[in-house]
Amino acid sequence: MPFAAGGPADVVAREVAQALGRELGQTVVVENMGGGAGVPATNAVSRAPADGYTLLFAASGNVVIQPLLSKKRVDILTQLSPVGMVSTSPHVLVVSSQLPVRSVKELIAHAKAHPGSLNFASAGVGGLAHLASELFMRQAGIEGRHLAYKGSSQAMTDLASGQVQAMFSSLPSMKGMVDKGLIRVVGVTAQSSSPTYKDFP
């Protein structure tokens, strides 16, 4: 697992590991190796024996970042063999409940009124959350700063405390904080609503 424990990919990986363990009749261990945009974990898996016992539970960001690296690069297409897609999920745009905004429109207006004061957190450079925040800032015409963490769990803690103002991530890992009112969903990156996201724009 190329992210710290407790983040969106980790939650899904642990569910898959349990199901896989039942199917195989043996224990499947999830080893978290967060940081470095997933490069250390990807490198570790690429060096493991090709015996099917070491798997990389990659999020799309781990695949996106590899071609951008000049050092310690793993050629995803030749050094790793894809097994299959496990899940897809839209991201939600969440803000700290301490930020006085309740919609994307209000977030943009706040950022324009306070240039450079908005910090976007992500689980690492080059991941979808990072790219989503950069695209959002560019399209909205606002200034902000990206803060890369080793995983989503610490980023969410800082978001809830108000040290970070906004973040893109999947809802399952954030639902507890959303339900407690520590963070607020202002939008979903889906093209249409679904039962899971029906309460969010």
N, C-alpha and C positions, 0 to 999 in steps of 0.2 A: 504494500500500500504506500504509494509515493506521497502521502499526506499524513499529518498528525491525526491522532485518534479523535473521534467525535465529530469530524466534518462530514459533509454530505456523501462523498465517495466512500468513506470509512463505514458509515452506517449501512450502505448498500452492500459493501464487500463482506461485512460480517453476516448479513442475511444469506448471501450467496455461499459463503464458506460453510454455514450450517447445513444448507440444502445439499451442497456438494459432498459434505462429510457423510450425510445420511445415505446419499446415492452410492458413494464409494465404500461405505462401511469402515471408515477410518477418520481420524481427526484431521481437519484442515485448519491450519494456524494462519492468522492474519498478523503479519509483522509490519508495523508502521515504521516508515523511514522518511519522515517529512523533511521539507526544506530543499533548497536548491532547485526550485521549479520542477521537482520530480527527477532531476538528473541522477542523483546518487542511487535512488531505487531502480531506475531504468538501467543504469550501468551494472548494478549488482545482479539483476536478473539476466542481463545479456552475457555476463561472465559465468553464470551457473551452468552446470551440466544440462545438456538438452535432453533430459530424461522425463519431462512432463511433471516433475515434482515442484518446480519453482515457477510461479506464475506472476505476472505483473497485472495488477488491477488498475489499469491506466484510465485516467479521465482524458477527455479530448485535449485539455491543455498540455498534458504530458507529450502528446503526439505533435501538437502545434509547435512547442518550444524547441524540439530537437533540431530541426533544420536551421534554426536561427543561431545555433551555438557554433563557435569556432573551435572550442576545446572540449574534450571529454564527450564528444558527440557519439550517439548510438544511431546507426542506420536502422530505423524502425523496420523498414521493408525487408532487409536482408538478415539482421541479427535477431529479430523476434518474429514469431509467427502468430498472427491474430487467431484467436479461438472463436470469438463472437461478440456481438454487442449484448450487453446486459440490460441496459435501460437508457431511456431518454427522459429528460425533464426540463421544462422551462425554468428559467431563473426568475426570482422575484427581486425587485428593487426595494430594499429596506432602508429605513433611516432610524437613527437613534430617537427614542421617544422624547429626548431632551431637545431635539431640534423642532422648532415651531412650524412644521409643515405637515400636511396631511394628504398631499397629492403630488404628482410629478410636476404639474404646473407650478405649484407653490415652491417645490424644491428648486426649480429653475429660477423662479423670481428671487428666492432667497440667495441663491448663488450669485446672481447678477447684482444684487444689492450689496453683497459682501464678497467681492472678488478675491479668489485665492484662499478663502476660509474653509472650503469644503474638502474633506479628506475621504477618499474612497479606499476601503480595505479590500484585500483579496488574499487567496491562499497561495499566491506566488506569481512572479513575473511570467507573462506569456499565457497564463491560463484564461479560460473563458470569462471569469469574473473580472480579470484585469482588462481584457480586450473589450468587454461590454462597457466597463466604466469609461475607457478612453473613447469609444465610439459615442457613448451617450454625451460626454462632455463636448466632443467635437460637433455633434449634430445639434445640441442645445445651445452652442455658442457660449459656454461657461468655462471658467477657470477652476481647476481643482488639482489635487495632488493624489497620486496613487501610493498607498502604503502596502508593501508586500509582507505577508506573514508566512510562517512555516506551515500553517494549516488554518482551516476555517474557525476552529474552536476558540483560539486566542483572539482572532479578529472579531468574532461575535461578542466576546467578553468586553473588548474595548469599544465596540459599537454600543452595547448596552450601557456602558458607563459614560458614554458621550465623548470619549477620547477620539473616536472616529465618527463621522457623521453619516456615511452611506456605504452600501455594499450590495453587490449582486451575488446571489447564491441560490441554491435549490431550497425549496420550502421545508422538506422533511427535517433537516438538521436545525432549522430556525424556529420551527413551530412552537416549541416550548417557550421560547423568549417572546414570540409574537403573542401567544395566549396569555402570558403574564403581563403584557403591556410594556415590556422593556425595550422592544423595538417595534416599528410600525411598517407594514407593507404599504407602499404607495403605488406599485404597479407590477405587472407580470409580463414577461417577454413572450407570451404565447400569442398566436394569431387569433385564437378564439378561446372562449371560456370553457372550462371543464368543471365537473362537480367538485374537484379538489380546490379549484381556484375561483369558484363562482362569486366569492365575496370581495374579490380584488379586481381593480381596473386593469 
